[in-house]
Amino acid sequence: MDISKHDQEFIKKKNKNMVLDLIKSNRPISRAKIAKLTSMSATSVGRIVNDLCQMGLVKETEQYSSGVGRKATMLDIDASSVLTIGVEMDKGLIQIGIVDFDGHIIAEKSMMKLYHLDEPAQVASELSENIQELIDRHEIVVSKIIGIGIGVPGIIDTEKGTIVFSSQLGWENVQFAALVEAHLHIPTVIDNDLKVKALGETYYGFVKGSKRAVLLGFGSGVGSALVIDGTVYRGESNIAGEIGHSTVDPNGMLCECGKRGCLQTYIADFTIIEEANKVKPVTSIQEIFDSAHNNEMWAAQIIDRACTYIAITVSNVVCMYNPDTIILGGHLIEQHGEMLETVKHKVNQFIWGPFNGTYRLVSSKLQSNAVMIGAATLALQQRLDHEM
């Protein structure tokens, strides 16, 4: 393909995506309003809208524009026209959701899974059976399902559909997307769980429409994901964002990666629990919060210390990426909402003056469904990108 033709195809695809995004975020909307907002000609808008209607993504409503002049038929998306399946695979758990074009989960199920007991091929077979059972039970029209997305903690080669390494699953170099696709014959993509979570939050969460958003995840580890104009920043080998292994203190605690003083050794839940056990036997973060609520000073200090390091992380990310929004997620934050306010207060101690007021600090909107919805969004994004 020559360069000029390639450029024309790129512009066509970009314009089609822009019109679709406008309809999704401003529905119902007229063709004339789309032309005004995009500065495109009425003819170009009409052609793109016709294409989107033929794809089943957009429909004409029975509503008409108000005001002077000829009444125009309003446009809306058809949320049920295309469906994707989002899967979260985490330590001891698999969650499956069938997601519509509006980001709503219309059917879901979860199952406990100890990955080390089965070979990846067996897990793929079991996962596929559960997806098929969910489709059958809810009488989903299979032809509407355009893709499956899977979110997994660890290092993922998205282009090859390979789990390069996941300590949570205990897997290395597993071509898992192909294993699932072989069973269900539905295009399947796989990516890091935080990256898909950030994608879902950008499309359907509090930060919908953000130009530059960073998701920070605090739980069994610490990670981040940067989304620029709706696209996940991946880095050279799709491992950008592994902020948990940035060094805070070269003489600090030993991390599971083998280095000393990694950021996650100050914030990850297992290290917080380990610290607490020096004072009192506990097995969960909740027990530490319960102790803090009972005015046990040691517990309050441990939580306060974790909030301090989260605030430092936020400050560093703001300096590095200058985002318009930072989303705090992960079960450490999502299950203990009071931490968000403490972190917001502490950030002011660390943030460099010029960055004050340049960003929003928010919690996850999608919460425990974020990886499922984000994985489904990845499948939708890749399939639409291919078809457009």
N, C-alpha and C positions, 0 to 999 in steps of 0.2 A: 504494500500500500504506500503511495507517495505521501509526502509530508502534508501537502495541502488537503488531500482527502482525509487523512488522519485527523487534522485539525478540525475539519468540518464535522466529522463524526463525533469528536469530543465536544464541540459546541452544541450539537444537537442533543447529545445525551445530557449535558449540563443544563440546557434549557428545559428539557423534559422533566428532569429531577426538580428543578426550581419551580415549575408550574405545579407539579404534584405536591411539593411541600407547601406551597401557597394555599392550595385547595384544602389540604389537611389541617392547616393552622388557622384558616380564615373562613371555613365553611359555615353556611353556604355562601358561595361567591359567584359573581357573574363573569363571563368571558371578558367583558369590557373592563371590569375592575382589575382582572389579572393583567390585561394589556397595559393598563395605567401603572400598576405597581412594578411591572417588569420592563416597561418602555419598549415592549415588543409590538409588532404590528398585529392588528386584529386577525389577519390571515394566518400568521405564524401561530398565534395562540389557538385559533380554531383548529388548525391542523394537529397541534400537540394534544389538545383536548380530545379530538376524535380518536387519536392513537391510544390515549389512556382509557377512553371508554371501550374501545375494542379489546384492550387487555383486561377489562373487567375491574379496573381499579377505581374508576370515576363513573358517576352516574348523574343524570339530570334529575332534578327534584321537581315537585309540583309547585314549588315556590317561585315567585317572580320578583324581580328587583322593583323597589319603590322609587318614587320621585318622578321628575319630569321626563318626557321622552318615551320612546317605545319600551315596553316591558321586556325584560330579558330573563330567560330561564336560568335559575341558579344551579350551581354545581356542588356536588358533595362526593365524598369517597364512599365506596361500598365496602364496609368493614368486613363483611362475611365472604367477600368474593375470593380472597386468597388467605390461606392459613399457613402458618409455619409451626414447627415443633421445637420448643426450647428444652434443653436437658442440662441440669446441673449435676456434676459428679464431684463429690467431695468426700472427705474422710468418713467412711461408714454410712454414706447416704447417696441416693440417687433421687432427683426430683424431675418429673416430666410434666410439661405443660403444652397444651395446644393453644396457640395465640393467634388472635385475629389481626387484621390490618390496622386496627386502632390500638394495639398493644394490650388488649384485654385477654386474660386467660379464660378460655371457655370450657376447658376440661383439664384436670390435673390428677396426678397421683404421686406418691413417694414410696420408697422402699429402702430398707436398711441393706447395706452391702459392705462386707469385709473383703476388699479386693484381693488381698494376698492369698485368700483361700481358693480362688479360681484363676484360670488362665484368661488373658484379655479376650480371646475368642469366645470363651464361655460367657463372659460378662456382656459382650456385644450381642450374643444370641439371646441372653436373658433380657437385656434392655430392649431389644427389638420386639420380643414377644410381649413385653409390657406396653410398648408403644402401640402395637397392633391391637392389643386388648382394649386400650383406651379409645382408639379409633372406633372399634366395633361397638363398644358399650355405649358410646355417645352418638353412634350412627353418623359419623363424620364422612362427608363425601371426599373420598381419597384424592380425586382429581383436583380438589381445591388446595391440597397440601403441596406447596412448591419447594419446601426445603426443611432440613433438620439442622439445628445448630446445637453444639455441645460446648459447655464451659467447664474447664478443668483447671485446678490449681497446678502450677508448674510451668515448665518451658515447653512451648508448643510451636511446631512448624506448621503454620496455618495453610500454606500453599500445598504441602504434601499430606496434610491431614494427620500429622504424626505427633504423638506425645513423646517429646524428646526425653524429658525427665519430670517425674512427679513424685516427690517424697511422700505426699499424702496417700497416693494410690500404690506406691511401691513399684511403679512401672518405668521402663526405660526403652526408648526407640520402638514404640508400638504404633503401627498405622491403624489407629482405631476408627477413623472416619470411614475408611474403605470397608472395614469389617461390618459396620452398621449398614452401610449403603448396600452391601452384598445381600443382606437379609431383606431390607424393605424397598430397595430400588427407588429411593428418594434421594436427590442430591443432598449430601451431608458435609457440613463444615465443622471445624473444631478450633477453639482458641482458648487462650488463658482466661480464667474466670473473671479476673478484675477488669480485663479489657472489654469483655462483653458486657459486664455490669456497667461500666462507664458508658458504653454505647447505649444501653437501655435507658440509663438515667438521662442522657442527653436527648434522646428521642421522646421519652414519655414521662420523665420525672420533673422535679422542680426547676431544672435547668434547661428545659426544652427551649431550643433556639439559641443556646449559648454559643459564642464563637470560639472560646478557648476555655475548656473546663478540665479540672483535674479531680479524679476520684482517688481518695486515700482510704485504704482498707486496713483495719486493725482487728486482728483476731488471732488465729493460730500462727500467723506471721504478719508481716507488714509489707504492703505493696502499694503501687500507684499506677494510674493510667491517665494519659493525656489525650483528650479528644479535641481536634482542631477542625472547625467547620463540619462537624458530623463524621469526621474520619479519625480512626484511632491511630495515634503515632506509635509506630512499632520499633523503630530503630533498625540497625543493620540486620539483626537476627531475631527479631520479634521478642526481645527480652528487655526492651526499654521499660523503665518503671520499677525495677527491682530495688526500690529505695530501702527496703528492710536490711539489705546487705551493704549499705553505705556505712563507712566507719565513723563512729562517734568518739571512741576512745581506744587507741591501739593497745592499751594495757587493760582493757575491760574484760568482761566475761567472755568465755568461749562460746561461740555460736555453733549451731548444728552444721554450718557450712565449713567449719574448721578454722575460721578466722576469729580474732578477738575483737570485742567492742562493737559489733554490728548494731545498728539502730534497733533491730527487732529484739535484741537481748534486754532492752529497757522497756519494751511495750507489749510484746507478744504475751498472750494469756498464760502460756505455760511458764514463762519466766516470772510473771506476777504471782502465780500460784506458788512457785518455788520459793520466792522471796517471803511470801506469807507463812509458809511452813517453817520458817526459822523461828516464828513466834507462836503459831497455833496450827494444828493439823487441819488443813482444808483441802478439798478436792475440786472446787469450782470457784469461778470469779464471783458468782452470786453470793457465796458464803462470805467473801471478803466485803462485799457491799452491805450485806446484812450486819456484819460486825461494825462497819463504819456507821451505819444507821443506829446502832446501839451505843454510839459514842466511844468505841474502842479506838484510841488514838493511832495505834500502829496501822490499822486498816485504812483509816482516813489518810495517813501519810503515804501509804503505798499507792492509793488511788490518785492522790494529788501529784505524786511523782510521775505516774503514767501520763496524767493530763499535761504536765510540764513538757515531757518529751513529745507528746502529740502536738502541742503548741509550737515547739521548736521545729518539728517537721513541717507544719503548715507555713511557718515563716520562711523556711528554706525553699519550699516549693514556690511560694509567692515570688521570692527573689529570683529564682531560676527561670520560671515560665511566664510570670506576669499574667496569670489567668484572670478571667472575669468572674469565675466561680470555682470554689473548692467544695467538693462533696465529701463529707465524712461518713464512711460506711464500715462494714464489718461488724460481727456480732458484739465486739467489745463496746462499740458506740450504740448500735441499734438496740441492744437489750438493756442499755443503761443510759437512757436519754439525758440524765442530769450531767453527764460528762461533757456534752456539747456546750452548755453554757459556761462551764468551768474553763474549757479550752478557749472559747471566744474571749473570755476575760484575760486569760494568760497570754494569748497571742499578742495583745497590746504591749506586753513587756519585751517582746523580741522583734516585732516587725520594724523594718526600717521606715523612717518617716515618709519618704516619697510614695510608699505603697499604701499608706492609709487611705481607705475609702475607694480603692481601685478594684475590690473584689467582694463577692458575697461568700460567706461561710455557712453552708446549709447541711442538713442531714439527708440521708437517702430517702427518697419518696417510695421507691419500689420495695425497700426493705428485704425480707427473705425471698421475695420473688424476683429480685433484680437480676440474678444470673440466668434464670429461666427466660425471662422476657428479653434480656440482652442477647442471649444466644439465639433466640428466635429472630431478633432484630438483625443480627449478623447474617443469618440465613436469608432473610428477606432482602437485605441490602445487597448481598452478593448476587442473588437471583435476579433482582430488578436491574442491577448494573449490567448483567449479562444480556437480559432481554431488551433493555433500552438501547 
